[in-house]
Amino acid sequence: MNQGHAALHEWVSRRVHSAVIAALRADPQTIAAFVQDPPELDPHTRDFLRDSRCLAMACAVALTAVLEGHRPDGRHCLACGTPECRTLRRAAGVLAAYSVRPVPIDRAEAWRRADTCLTRGDRPAPPIGIEPFEYGFVAWPASDAGEDAFVLIVDQLTGAVTRWPRLPLDVLTREYDNRSTL
């Protein structure tokens, strides 16, 4: 596959990932309470809304499996063996037609991801400081200081968590920007 197909694969993957993130952020108890109360909902709509969270996650996971097979492998699609993957193009067309966009990571999700990274075994994570910056959020253990002090960066588009040395925010922003353009 050429560079354009690798970029298309990344584009589709981000949108599928955003469907999972949106579904995970939805509160199943709130959905269940909503579909029980409004009498104006017909049974089919009520069933769809009740199951929508699981349905979105299942479809996104299934599409992730398709993307795993139809990924760039050098100059060709791993599954098709062709330089242009029709399956990937079709998936991209559907996602574009329905305006599926990546869901940016919010402060609560950034905190959850940082907390997960900082929790070690049975020990709970220390209190976490978190601050927004141009590319997402910077998080750090509130009690951490000294030579080995570090921060975590939670990317606002991908949700990826990376560990960085504790630097002034302007330096960290510049370095993160330089890394993401390499």
Summary of the structure (lengths in Angstrom):
residues: 182
radius of gyration: 20.2
end to end distance: 20.4
largest distance: 61.8
contacts: 489
relative contact order: 0.11
helix: 52%
strand: 16%
